[in-house]
Amino acid sequence: MITINLLPVREARKKETERKQALVLGGVLAGTFLLIATVHVAITSRISGVKTNIATTQTEIDKLQKVIGDVENFKKDKAEIERKLGVIHQLEANRGGPVHLLDELASRLPEKIWLTSLHEEGGVLTLTGLSIDNETIATYMTRLAQSPYLRNIELDRSELQEGSAVKLNEFTIRCGVVAPPPV
């Protein structure tokens, strides 16, 4: 009988199988590393793009913050200018008031009456003066009631003051001051 030695064939097959497995394993590892490197490059590229977008957006935000600051300053300036214009318009509207009021008081003043003081506070005018008699005071109050600048004329007090040779009535009249009518 013939005997065949199969050992080297088995070993050769085993070596061939190991070599194929090593090649497959090497190919899988090389493919994995290639895939990892490709994913890494792609993610790094995306990160770089996102960082660029963030920097661009931050620059735009900074510019817009400056614009917002300018707008707020303009609003403050506008409010201040409007407030000043309001004061100017109010002064413009009231500029003739005191002159007309004093003219009314003087033009309606009868003879034998003397004003010694006048004081206006909070829209209330207080007139103090001297008169020959109470009738003259009543005449003056009637004339004041006809003025478009005065309302609610009231006699606060009237007292007889005895001087050296003449007896005079000292009086106080209170009345409301009204804004002048438009011209």
Stockholm file with secondary structure:
# STOCKHOLM 1.0

chainA/1-183         MITINLLPVREARKKETERKQALVLGGVLAGTFLLIATVHVAITSRISGVKTNIATTQTEIDKLQKVIGDVENFKKDKAEIERKLGVIHQLEANRGGPVHLLDELASRLPEKIWLTSLHEEGGVLTLTGLSIDNETIATYMTRLAQSPYLRNIELDRSELQEGSAVKLNEFTIRCGVVAPPPV
#=GR chainA/1-183 SS CCCCCCHHHHHHHHHHHHHHHHHHHHHHHHHHHHHHHHHHHHHHHHHHHHHHHHHHHHHHHHHHHHHHHHHHHHHHHHHHHHHHHHHHHHHHHHTTHHHHHHHHHHHTCCTTEEEEEEEEETTEEEEEEEESSHHHHHHHHHHHHTCTTEEEEEEEEEEEEECSSCEEEEEEEEEEECCCCCC
#=GC SS_cons         CCCCCCHHHHHHHHHHHHHHHHHHHHHHHHHHHHHHHHHHHHHHHHHHHHHHHHHHHHHHHHHHHHHHHHHHHHHHHHHHHHHHHHHHHHHHHHTTHHHHHHHHHHHTCCTTEEEEEEEEETTEEEEEEEESSHHHHHHHHHHHHTCTTEEEEEEEEEEEEECSSCEEEEEEEEEEECCCCCC
//
